């Protein structure tokens, strides 16, 4: 589903002395079927932007287009709810939303409240758990008896159970160990590819953004709220990124550092392995010549 | 959703009232609560209203925050006004409705009582609008301290109060996050059958409780780890300081009391 932001502004606590503008006339678009990475420093409005997509927040001004639907200041609750059926949202620390007395009950909460066929989804639960790497024997168990990592994966499986067309992932792998971190993102990327979803990954981790995203949206300072483009293009602006408190992925930073030290490196590549090959190549050539 | 709730009501502007010691403000409020009842005829009420207006102007808090405080008790004020208007039989008959005669004395009495209740509320709002919750608890603690010898756990009470106040915004933020997470999963907190609504409510309450207990546990551990062992021998980072202006404030309030006492009808 194509998503577009048109002059979207959002302010919190309007009319109180604590009023704060989180987004100022943002224009951006996310093409259908893409896996988009959203990066930005703390407080740059990433989470606000995500909540505007599924109508948890409605724009103070401007509008958000989702396929044929539009969300603006005066959109009715009913339409918003209709929208939400198509959008799955994994919040930061999704394990905090677990409440059911059994894993099964919790996972069926979403489908039931979105008016889906609960019985057919019940049959799919073991497969869903398998995708996130958990055995189906946890279905009758209380989610609170599981480990933090397992709770996280169950909460995510609960969102996948609603079969969304758009998947919003807000730091889904935060505070997991490195192996679990990669495994979880790999699972979500595979799910995205197989089902042809439109996915949005909010992250602090530039390596994740570089590795998984087809497009990058950088949330910057107020003067220029949004910059977007393919990862190779966005991450090439090493100095600008560090000016707004972000760092390019390590592979690009190394290439950049070698360039400024006088190395003849023309390609800056995102994949660490490919970049390493370029550097090694230069190194051996330099030795031969020197 | 919940982000529009302002807790503690404190309005961060700079004014003579904001700068006063919280103990002085609590004392003045107590005194004013008594003084309000001294007014009983036109001139003493005029003096009272003048005082209220003067204090509100001095506080530099926008007027709408006082109106917000008055709104919940507006019904009470209206009710007492009509009660007095209809059941006081003094002065000249103004008009009659449905067999009830309304006397001029009744209207007068109704207005007076409404002004009295309104002033009380405005004075109380003045305290919470110009004092941070932390200063307020510090003030209460210093008033409670003398009762320690009778076994009153003054420090612990103040600590409980400040922890509760401190955690309200955190809890609200948490509640907001959970509400949104469940709404994203399709929960509708405003509509649906009783059964669905009960389930949505559980989906909100249970995570909130789980998080709160977890937070309380973490906090206890953090306090233990830093060697917290109660109020014994504990010093404060922010020491309340009674200055000349605090004494002056108390004298002004006492002055208001004297003026009203002189003006009132005996």
Boltz contact constraints between the chains, C-beta under 6 A:
constraints:
  - contact:
      token1: [A, 12]
      token2: [B, 3]
      max_distance: 6.0
  - contact:
      token1: [A, 13]
      token2: [B, 4]
      max_distance: 6.0
  - contact:
      token1: [A, 54]
      token2: [B, 184]
      max_distance: 6.0
  - contact:
      token1: [A, 56]
      token2: [B, 180]
      max_distance: 6.0
  - contact:
      token1: [A, 89]
      token2: [B, 184]
      max_distance: 6.0
  - contact:
      token1: [A, 91]
      token2: [B, 181]
      max_distance: 6.0
  - contact:
      token1: [A, 96]
      token2: [B, 207]
      max_distance: 6.0
  - contact:
      token1: [A, 97]
      token2: [B, 181]
      max_distance: 6.0
  - contact:
      token1: [A, 97]
      token2: [B, 207]
      max_distance: 6.0
  - contact:
      token1: [A, 99]
      token2: [B, 203]
      max_distance: 6.0
  - contact:
      token1: [A, 99]
      token2: [B, 206]
      max_distance: 6.0
  - contact:
      token1: [A, 99]
      token2: [B, 207]
      max_distance: 6.0
  - contact:
      token1: [A, 109]
      token2: [B, 185]
      max_distance: 6.0
  - contact:
      token1: [A, 110]
      token2: [B, 185]
      max_distance: 6.0
  - contact:
      token1: [A, 110]
      token2: [B, 186]
      max_distance: 6.0
  - contact:
      token1: [A, 113]
      token2: [B, 186]
      max_distance: 6.0
  - contact:
      token1: [A, 113]
      token2: [B, 187]
      max_distance: 6.0
  - contact:
      token1: [A, 114]
      token2: [B, 186]
      max_distance: 6.0
